[in-house]
Amino acid sequence: DGGITQSPKYLFRKEGQNVTLSCEQNLNHDAMYWYRQDPGQGLRLIYYSQIVNDFQKGDIAEGYSVSREKKESFPLTVTSAQKNPTAFYLCASSIGDGSYNEQFFGPGTRLTVL
Amino acid sequence: AQKVTQAQTEISVVEKEDVTLDCVYETRDTTYYLFWYKQPPSGELVFLIRRNSFDEQNEISGRYSWNFQKSTSSFNFTITASQVVDSAVYFCALSGFTGGGNKLTFGTGTQLKVEL
């Protein structure tokens, strides 16, 4: 079955540690995205990538980094510079980067920083 | 700037009731797209519908229907004869040229609780 996988589902880290969230898709989509969701809020875009080896900052990129070395993979690193990293992180992909393309979402990773 | 407003934070209904989720948007684009997503308790967002700015026809899919009105910048979602399985958070979203490619602007979501 085609889809998006994110691992792990739950992640606990100590304050000050960097942590990397995995996102893999087998939909052959060119574009991939990372969103952050906080309780009672909508999704906010962290980073997006329209093609391999290229990515752009979203609305809340500070304290995060990404890479796009393969079409299928778009890992997100939450660095120690992110002041409030505890949140639910969702990865998504779409066929292209046109505004008409619906995005398909993974199951999410819930990160808790202790 | 683009903005999506979902004023209803939480709605509770009894099974079989009809319920309408409101969505109001702001954009300067003439071409834009509106979306509805469902987020069940598992967390994964599920795509429900896309509507482009030039197509104001209402759409019906089973118990779901959508009413798009450009005159009031609204894209409301109605569930007829609600069921417990409809309990979820529903997000309205907007994309257009101003936002940059396929960047989605989400509303804050409406939590729908359907009780027996």
Chai-1 contact restraints between the chains, C-beta under 6 A:
chainA,res_idxA,chainB,res_idxB,connection_type,confidence,min_distance_angstrom,max_distance_angstrom,comment,restraint_id
A,Q41,B,T108,contact,1.0,0.0,6.0,A-B,restraint_1
A,G42,B,F106,contact,1.0,0.0,6.0,A-B,restraint_2
A,G42,B,G107,contact,1.0,0.0,6.0,A-B,restraint_3
A,G42,B,T108,contact,1.0,0.0,6.0,A-B,restraint_4
A,G42,B,G109,contact,1.0,0.0,6.0,A-B,restraint_5
A,L43,B,F106,contact,1.0,0.0,6.0,A-B,restraint_6
A,L45,B,K103,contact,1.0,0.0,6.0,A-B,restraint_7
A,S94,B,N102,contact,1.0,0.0,6.0,A-B,restraint_8
A,D97,B,G101,contact,1.0,0.0,6.0,A-B,restraint_9
A,D97,B,N102,contact,1.0,0.0,6.0,A-B,restraint_10
A,G98,B,N102,contact,1.0,0.0,6.0,A-B,restraint_11
A,S99,B,Y33,contact,1.0,0.0,6.0,A-B,restraint_12
A,S99,B,S95,contact,1.0,0.0,6.0,A-B,restraint_13
A,S99,B,G96,contact,1.0,0.0,6.0,A-B,restraint_14
A,S99,B,N102,contact,1.0,0.0,6.0,A-B,restraint_15
A,Y100,B,Y33,contact,1.0,0.0,6.0,A-B,restraint_16
A,N101,B,N102,contact,1.0,0.0,6.0,A-B,restraint_17
A,E102,B,F47,contact,1.0,0.0,6.0,A-B,restraint_18
A,E102,B,R50,contact,1.0,0.0,6.0,A-B,restraint_19
A,F105,B,E44,contact,1.0,0.0,6.0,A-B,restraint_20
A,F105,B,L45,contact,1.0,0.0,6.0,A-B,restraint_21
A,P107,B,G43,contact,1.0,0.0,6.0,A-B,restraint_22
A,P107,B,E44,contact,1.0,0.0,6.0,A-B,restraint_23
A,G108,B,G43,contact,1.0,0.0,6.0,A-B,restraint_24
